[in-house]
Amino acid sequence: MGKLDEVKSRIDWLKDLFKILITIMVADIAGIAKLFMDDKISLLFYLGVCLLPILAIGCIVISRKIELHLSELGEIE
């Protein structure tokens, strides 16, 4: 049961991290949209735009790790 609990806790931690990244991404998109609609395109706007692909890559990496741990969980059970 030790290995099973360890894999489950890793999956839970990765799910929480994924939720945090998605929340940051949504807030970033809202901020970019607000700056664009107010015609305040400045350095902050461009930094927000540059942050989006980084967050997207982070989400992809985390989801792949979750998939790996889920397959590992299937092999244990």
C-alpha positions in Angstrom: 0.0 0.0 0.0 3.0 2.4 0.4 3.7 2.7 -3.3 0.0 3.1 -4.0 -0.4 6.0 -1.5 2.8 7.6 -2.8 1.6 7.6 -6.4 -1.9 8.9 -5.4 -0.3 11.8 -3.4 1.9 12.7 -6.4 -1.2 12.8 -8.6 -3.0 15.0 -6.1 -0.1 17.4 -5.8 0.2 17.6 -9.6 -3.5 18.2 -9.9 -3.3 21.1 -7.4 -0.3 22.6 -9.3 -2.3 22.3 -12.6 -5.2 24.1 -11.1 -2.9 26.9 -9.9 -1.4 27.3 -13.4 -4.8 27.4 -15.1 -5.9 30.1 -12.6 -2.9 32.2 -13.3 -3.4 31.7 -17.1 -7.1 32.8 -16.9 -6.1 35.9 -14.8 -3.3 36.7 -17.3 -5.8 36.5 -20.3 -8.2 38.7 -18.4 -5.5 41.2 -17.7 -4.3 41.2 -21.3 -7.9 41.7 -22.6 -8.5 44.5 -20.2 -5.3 46.3 -21.3 -6.2 45.8 -24.9 -9.7 47.1 -24.5 -8.5 50.2 -22.7 -5.9 50.8 -25.4 -3.1 50.7 -22.8 -0.7 48.5 -24.9 2.6 48.8 -23.1 5.3 46.6 -21.7 2.9 45.0 -19.2 0.7 43.9 -22.1 3.6 42.3 -24.0 4.9 40.6 -20.9 1.5 39.1 -20.3 1.4 37.9 -23.9 4.9 36.3 -23.5 3.8 34.6 -20.3 0.9 32.7 -22.0 3.1 30.2 -24.0 5.2 29.5 -20.9 2.1 28.7 -18.8 0.7 26.6 -21.6 3.9 24.6 -21.8 3.8 24.1 -18.1 0.2 22.9 -18.2 1.2 20.4 -21.0 4.1 19.1 -19.0 2.1 18.7 -15.8 -0.7 16.9 -17.7 1.8 14.5 -19.2 3.2 13.7 -15.8 -0.3 13.1 -14.4 -0.9 10.7 -17.3 2.3 8.8 -16.5 1.5 8.6 -12.8 -2.1 7.4 -13.7 -0.6 4.6 -15.9 1.8 3.7 -13.1 -1.2 3.6 -10.7 -3.0 1.2 -13.1 0.0 -1.1 -13.1 0.2 -1.2 -9.3 -3.5 -2.1 -8.8 
